[in-house]
Amino acid sequence: MTRPVTLFTGQWADLEFEELCRLAHDWGFDGLELSCKTQHLDVDRALEDEGYLRQRLDVLDRYGLKVWALSNSAQGQAVCDDPIDFRHRSIVGPRTWGDGDPEGVRARAAEQMRRTAVLARRIGAEVVIGFTGSKIWRYVAMYPPVPESVIDEGYQDFADRWNPILDVFDSEGVRFAFEVHPSEIAYDYWTTTRALEAIGHRPAFGLNWDPSHLMWQDVDPVNFIVDFADRIYHVDCKDTRIRPRDGRAGRLGSHLPWGSPRRGWDFVSAGHGDVPFEDAFRALDAIGYRGPISIEWEDAGMSRLHGAPEALAYVRSLLWDRPAARFDSVFTQH
């Protein structure tokens, strides 16, 4: 089934917006997954200055690009995170950071997520992609021992903070696509199930399928599509290469920099890693996903000017029209 292929703009914030649109058009992308960084799309300014928003839309029209989704991961991260510290100051911007009081940062980040839902509706985007943050990620090793009540409280904190945000998503007719990821409230199958239970499986909250983070943790990305068939609201194509085990490196990265051959795994351009994309696209067909496929370029060993159009060509080569598949056959054959 033919779907639009878009370019995630998060790794391109150093370019002027029009220059990025020109590149995306020349390469053949259908649109952009717009990152809500002030360089490309300032949420507050877009809601308060009609001329600014109109200018952005005019540039997109000029280059024949559409926007099906916005991304605002940095603000979402700060909604639930504990502690709030220097790491957040570097990503949320001065308006959200304010005086740095942790609860104030969380409240302002939540407001930014609500405003992003409003902006998405004005732009015509149906989905906002993002993170949630987590009060309990720091306990992932479960040592020193962590009482179950602390974990329960973490999921309740997530529900308490995100349900009011999701109320705005509902009122705007926009959905939130959470990216399952280490450092978030959900990072694998079981934690995703727990997070959905915490918010009562409300339809406003779904998932952004990014297989790179699943492969990182040895979670099968194809089974993940089947398991959460009714929650796949958006797709990002980022690949991961798992290096042969040498008895030294584990999955946690060893505090080594991205691109280091000592890490044991790394992000690579789509088609250069171990993600079974053809099986994944067959599964997406089977569950009826008809939304955009977004290219998220992140490869420390490749120029993005080469990698982005190459990844586009690779993804398009897999998006052929297929006969309708039986949903259960995808799981049993994989």
Buried (B, 14 or more C-beta within 10 A) or exposed (E): EEBBBBBBBBBBEEBEBBEBBBBBBEBEBBBBBBBBBEBBBBBBEBBEEEEBBEBBBEBBEEBEBBBBBBBBBBBBBBBBBBEBEEEBBEBBBEBBBEEEEBEBBBBBBBBBBBBBBBBBBEBEBBBBBBBBBBBBBEBBEEEEEBEEEEBEBBBEBBBEBBBEBBBBBBEBEBBBBBBBBBBBBBBBBEBBEBBBEBBEEBEBBBBBBBBBBBBBBEBBBBBBBBEBBEBBBBBBBBBBBBEEEEEEBEBBBEEBEEEEEEBBBBBBBBBBBBBBBEBBBBBBBBBEBEBBBBBBBBBEBBEBEEBBBBBBEBBBEBBEEEEEBEBEEBBEEB
